[in-house]
Amino acid sequence: MTTYLPRDQQPPRPWKNGGGVTRTLAVSPAGAGIDTFDWRLSAADIDTDGPFSPFPGIDRVLVLLRGTDLVLTVDGHDHPLTHPGDRLAFPGEAAVHGRLQAGPTWDLNVMVRRGRVQAQVDVRSGGFEADGFVVGLGGSITVDGRALQVGDLAWGDGMGVEGTGRVVHIQLDGPSSR
């Protein structure tokens, strides 16, 4: 069975550092707080330049969902994310600063506790069967026949992902990976 969480049903919460807004898509264990999760999927609105919250012991992957030209400076090295679907993996304890080059962006954050959970994060077009999680990235895409908009989340086993659009496909390996 496939479960869906549309973006408009994802309640916003302040960032850990108070500098923006995030929406938790899924977390394990259920109800875990920002410092106690094994893994966490979230979407963040980035409206201004600024530092990212530190997450020691956490491996992160950030995927640009909407907007263009976000530059992440990670431990002094610039990493431009220029188009939706661009992604960057980095350790949560790294010093990270985001700079907007062309207006606000919206990103997906995949965070896993190092040594406990591993994440595989891929951007794919429709026409495959998915286990794990998929997040709408754009274009015409359905999951088990239901339209998936940018930022919508679906999860399950053996999901049929169809259409000409793209999704972020996330597979987690470790305790409580669903």
BALOBA-1460 file (C-alpha; in Angstrom, 3 decimals):
// residues 178
<rec num="1" residu="m" x="0.000" y="0.000" z="0.000"/>
<rec num="2" residu="t" x="1.271" y="3.462" z="-0.899"/>
<rec num="3" residu="t" x="0.922" y="6.347" z="1.556"/>
<rec num="4" residu="y" x="0.824" y="9.985" z="0.397"/>
<rec num="5" residu="l" x="1.590" y="13.270" z="2.126"/>
<rec num="6" residu="p" x="0.800" y="16.295" z="-0.071"/>
<rec num="7" residu="r" x="2.899" y="19.420" z="0.481"/>
<rec num="8" residu="d" x="-0.130" y="21.424" z="1.642"/>
<rec num="9" residu="q" x="-0.556" y="18.985" z="4.559"/>
<rec num="10" residu="q" x="3.042" y="19.403" z="5.784"/>
<rec num="11" residu="p" x="2.972" y="21.828" z="8.746"/>
<rec num="12" residu="p" x="5.803" y="24.411" z="8.844"/>
<rec num="13" residu="r" x="8.121" y="24.639" z="11.853"/>
<rec num="14" residu="p" x="11.075" y="26.935" z="12.640"/>
<rec num="15" residu="w" x="14.580" y="25.736" z="11.747"/>
<rec num="16" residu="k" x="16.792" y="24.506" z="14.556"/>
<rec num="17" residu="n" x="18.781" y="27.779" z="14.309"/>
<rec num="18" residu="g" x="15.626" y="29.915" z="13.921"/>
<rec num="19" residu="g" x="16.679" y="31.182" z="10.485"/>
<rec num="20" residu="g" x="13.861" y="29.761" z="8.389"/>
<rec num="21" residu="v" x="11.042" y="27.256" z="8.038"/>
<rec num="22" residu="t" x="11.085" y="23.485" z="7.556"/>
<rec num="23" residu="r" x="8.401" y="20.863" z="7.011"/>
<rec num="24" residu="t" x="8.951" y="17.346" z="8.352"/>
<rec num="25" residu="l" x="7.917" y="14.794" z="5.742"/>
<rec num="26" residu="a" x="8.861" y="11.649" z="7.659"/>
<rec num="27" residu="v" x="10.976" y="10.810" z="10.705"/>
<rec num="28" residu="s" x="12.048" y="7.717" z="12.607"/>
<rec num="29" residu="p" x="11.454" y="6.751" z="15.254"/>
<rec num="30" residu="a" x="7.956" y="8.202" z="15.019"/>
<rec num="31" residu="g" x="7.712" y="11.449" z="16.952"/>
<rec num="32" residu="a" x="11.501" y="11.798" z="17.331"/>
<rec num="33" residu="g" x="12.752" y="15.296" z="17.954"/>
<rec num="34" residu="i" x="15.390" y="17.205" z="16.040"/>
<rec num="35" residu="d" x="18.173" y="15.724" z="18.201"/>
<rec num="36" residu="t" x="16.867" y="12.156" z="18.581"/>
<rec num="37" residu="f" x="15.973" y="10.916" z="15.072"/>
<rec num="38" residu="d" x="17.610" y="7.960" z="13.302"/>
<rec num="39" residu="w" x="16.569" y="9.480" z="9.978"/>
<rec num="40" residu="r" x="14.565" y="12.502" z="8.881"/>
<rec num="41" residu="l" x="13.151" y="13.736" z="5.568"/>
<rec num="42" residu="s" x="12.204" y="17.404" z="5.453"/>
<rec num="43" residu="a" x="11.618" y="20.276" z="3.047"/>
<rec num="44" residu="a" x="12.942" y="23.770" z="3.764"/>
<rec num="45" residu="d" x="12.190" y="27.201" z="2.352"/>
<rec num="46" residu="i" x="15.347" y="29.272" z="1.901"/>
<rec num="47" residu="d" x="14.437" y="32.951" z="1.575"/>
<rec num="48" residu="t" x="17.691" y="34.612" z="2.686"/>
<rec num="49" residu="d" x="21.412" y="33.914" z="2.818"/>
<rec num="50" residu="g" x="22.638" y="32.389" z="6.056"/>
<rec num="51" residu="p" x="24.227" y="29.571" z="8.005"/>
<rec num="52" residu="f" x="22.813" y="26.073" z="8.218"/>
<rec num="53" residu="s" x="22.158" y="24.450" z="11.593"/>
<rec num="54" residu="p" x="24.887" y="22.038" z="12.715"/>
<rec num="55" residu="f" x="23.921" y="18.374" z="13.075"/>
<rec num="56" residu="p" x="26.963" y="16.527" z="14.492"/>
<rec num="57" residu="g" x="26.936" y="12.791" z="13.707"/>
<rec num="58" residu="i" x="24.407" y="13.211" z="10.894"/>
<rec num="59" residu="d" x="25.028" y="12.614" z="7.175"/>
<rec num="60" residu="r" x="23.005" y="14.966" z="4.984"/>
<rec num="61" residu="v" x="21.914" y="15.135" z="1.365"/>
<rec num="62" residu="l" x="20.288" y="18.341" z="0.130"/>
<rec num="63" residu="v" x="18.318" y="18.278" z="-3.149"/>
<rec num="64" residu="l" x="17.110" y="21.485" z="-4.809"/>
<rec num="65" residu="l" x="13.340" y="21.140" z="-5.404"/>
<rec num="66" residu="r" x="12.464" y="24.605" z="-6.704"/>
<rec num="67" residu="g" x="14.424" y="27.711" z="-7.594"/>
<rec num="68" residu="t" x="17.885" y="28.087" z="-9.092"/>
<rec num="69" residu="d" x="21.402" y="29.046" z="-8.194"/>
<rec num="70" residu="l" x="21.796" y="28.163" z="-4.528"/>
<rec num="71" residu="v" x="25.475" y="28.131" z="-3.559"/>
<rec num="72" residu="l" x="26.350" y="26.056" z="-0.504"/>
<rec num="73" residu="t" x="29.713" y="26.831" z="1.055"/>
<rec num="74" residu="v" x="30.743" y="23.711" z="2.967"/>
<rec num="75" residu="d" x="33.876" y="24.086" z="5.110"/>
<rec num="76" residu="g" x="35.065" y="26.922" z="2.862"/>
<rec num="77" residu="h" x="34.367" y="25.226" z="-0.501"/>
<rec num="78" residu="d" x="31.585" y="26.469" z="-2.813"/>
<rec num="79" residu="h" x="29.108" y="23.984" z="-4.295"/>
<rec num="80" residu="p" x="26.601" y="25.550" z="-6.727"/>
<rec num="81" residu="l" x="23.198" y="23.901" z="-7.087"/>
<rec num="82" residu="t" x="21.865" y="25.452" z="-10.271"/>
<rec num="83" residu="h" x="18.734" y="23.476" z="-11.215"/>
<rec num="84" residu="p" x="15.990" y="21.477" z="-9.481"/>
<rec num="85" residu="g" x="17.311" y="17.972" z="-8.917"/>
<rec num="86" residu="d" x="20.888" y="19.081" z="-8.216"/>
<rec num="87" residu="r" x="22.078" y="17.582" z="-4.938"/>
<rec num="88" residu="l" x="24.942" y="17.686" z="-2.475"/>
<rec num="89" residu="a" x="25.950" y="15.280" z="0.302"/>
<rec num="90" residu="f" x="27.817" y="16.675" z="3.326"/>
<rec num="91" residu="p" x="28.448" y="15.889" z="6.999"/>
<rec num="92" residu="g" x="26.116" y="17.563" z="9.478"/>
<rec num="93" residu="e" x="28.967" y="18.923" z="11.574"/>
<rec num="94" residu="a" x="30.428" y="20.850" z="8.608"/>
<rec num="95" residu="a" x="30.220" y="24.632" z="8.594"/>
<rec num="96" residu="v" x="27.599" y="25.303" z="5.890"/>
<rec num="97" residu="h" x="26.417" y="28.660" z="4.586"/>
<rec num="98" residu="g" x="23.799" y="29.121" z="1.855"/>
<rec num="99" residu="r" x="23.805" y="31.995" z="-0.644"/>
<rec num="100" residu="l" x="20.911" y="32.715" z="-2.953"/>
<rec num="101" residu="q" x="21.990" y="33.928" z="-6.386"/>
<rec num="102" residu="a" x="18.560" y="34.175" z="-8.067"/>
<rec num="103" residu="g" x="15.890" y="34.419" z="-5.381"/>
<rec num="104" residu="p" x="14.327" y="32.005" z="-2.885"/>
<rec num="105" residu="t" x="14.700" y="28.239" z="-3.177"/>
<rec num="106" residu="w" x="13.055" y="25.223" z="-1.699"/>
<rec num="107" residu="d" x="15.025" y="22.092" z="-0.870"/>
<rec num="108" residu="l" x="14.665" y="18.521" z="0.324"/>
<rec num="109" residu="n" x="16.858" y="17.408" z="3.214"/>
<rec num="110" residu="v" x="17.649" y="13.748" z="3.809"/>
<rec num="111" residu="m" x="19.373" y="13.308" z="7.177"/>
<rec num="112" residu="v" x="20.568" y="10.008" z="8.647"/>
<rec num="113" residu="r" x="22.388" y="9.196" z="11.873"/>
<rec num="114" residu="r" x="25.896" y="8.137" z="10.823"/>
<rec num="115" residu="g" x="26.694" y="4.495" z="11.640"/>
<rec num="116" residu="r" x="23.016" y="3.625" z="12.100"/>
<rec num="117" residu="v" x="21.282" y="4.406" z="8.811"/>
<rec num="118" residu="q" x="22.473" y="4.890" z="5.239"/>
<rec num="119" residu="a" x="20.596" y="6.751" z="2.516"/>
<rec num="120" residu="q" x="20.667" y="6.372" z="-1.230"/>
<rec num="121" residu="v" x="19.242" y="9.481" z="-2.929"/>
<rec num="122" residu="d" x="18.686" y="9.525" z="-6.709"/>
<rec num="123" residu="v" x="16.809" y="11.760" z="-9.130"/>
<rec num="124" residu="r" x="14.853" y="9.651" z="-11.610"/>
<rec num="125" residu="s" x="12.299" y="9.998" z="-14.378"/>
<rec num="126" residu="g" x="9.044" y="8.042" z="-14.429"/>
<rec num="127" residu="g" x="8.846" y="4.450" z="-15.591"/>
<rec num="128" residu="f" x="10.170" y="2.417" z="-12.648"/>
<rec num="129" residu="e" x="9.079" y="0.484" z="-9.572"/>
<rec num="130" residu="a" x="10.157" y="2.041" z="-6.276"/>
<rec num="131" residu="d" x="10.594" y="0.893" z="-2.717"/>
<rec num="132" residu="g" x="11.111" y="3.538" z="-0.050"/>
<rec num="133" residu="f" x="10.187" y="7.169" z="-0.599"/>
<rec num="134" residu="v" x="9.623" y="9.408" z="-3.605"/>
<rec num="135" residu="v" x="9.252" y="13.197" z="-3.584"/>
<rec num="136" residu="g" x="7.783" y="15.026" z="-6.569"/>
<rec num="137" residu="l" x="10.339" y="17.136" z="-8.435"/>
<rec num="138" residu="g" x="8.353" y="18.381" z="-11.408"/>
<rec num="139" residu="g" x="6.587" y="17.526" z="-14.624"/>
<rec num="140" residu="s" x="3.822" y="15.009" z="-15.086"/>
<rec num="141" residu="i" x="4.350" y="12.126" z="-12.660"/>
<rec num="142" residu="t" x="2.090" y="9.619" z="-10.909"/>
<rec num="143" residu="v" x="2.731" y="7.112" z="-8.147"/>
<rec num="144" residu="d" x="0.350" y="4.162" z="-8.273"/>
<rec num="145" residu="g" x="-1.950" y="6.306" z="-10.411"/>
<rec num="146" residu="r" x="-2.011" y="9.354" z="-8.136"/>
<rec num="147" residu="a" x="-0.497" y="12.649" z="-9.346"/>
<rec num="148" residu="l" x="2.549" y="13.797" z="-7.403"/>
<rec num="149" residu="q" x="3.256" y="17.552" z="-7.349"/>
<rec num="150" residu="v" x="6.568" y="19.195" z="-6.443"/>
<rec num="151" residu="g" x="7.248" y="18.498" z="-2.767"/>
<rec num="152" residu="d" x="4.549" y="15.834" z="-2.348"/>
<rec num="153" residu="l" x="5.787" y="12.642" z="-0.644"/>
<rec num="154" residu="a" x="4.779" y="9.027" z="-1.315"/>
<rec num="155" residu="w" x="6.147" y="5.912" z="0.354"/>
<rec num="156" residu="g" x="5.676" y="2.172" z="0.191"/>
<rec num="157" residu="d" x="6.959" y="-0.975" z="-1.488"/>
<rec num="158" residu="g" x="6.654" y="-1.743" z="-5.182"/>
<rec num="159" residu="m" x="5.248" y="1.685" z="-6.078"/>
<rec num="160" residu="g" x="4.662" y="2.241" z="-9.780"/>
<rec num="161" residu="v" x="6.233" y="5.587" z="-10.748"/>
<rec num="162" residu="e" x="5.013" y="6.685" z="-14.205"/>
<rec num="163" residu="g" x="5.092" y="9.770" z="-16.403"/>
<rec num="164" residu="t" x="7.485" y="12.177" z="-18.018"/>
<rec num="165" residu="g" x="8.315" y="14.101" z="-14.835"/>
<rec num="166" residu="r" x="11.003" y="13.509" z="-12.243"/>
<rec num="167" residu="v" x="11.114" y="12.427" z="-8.611"/>
<rec num="168" residu="v" x="13.680" y="12.196" z="-5.864"/>
<rec num="169" residu="h" x="13.899" y="8.509" z="-4.899"/>
<rec num="170" residu="i" x="15.142" y="7.791" z="-1.373"/>
<rec num="171" residu="q" x="16.031" y="4.368" z="-0.018"/>
<rec num="172" residu="l" x="17.077" y="3.986" z="3.607"/>
<rec num="173" residu="d" x="19.006" y="1.073" z="5.077"/>
<rec num="174" residu="g" x="19.093" y="0.609" z="8.822"/>
<rec num="175" residu="p" x="16.834" y="0.371" z="11.866"/>
<rec num="176" residu="s" x="13.290" y="1.583" z="11.396"/>
<rec num="177" residu="s" x="13.891" y="2.530" z="7.752"/>
<rec num="178" residu="r" x="10.130" y="3.004" z="7.195"/>
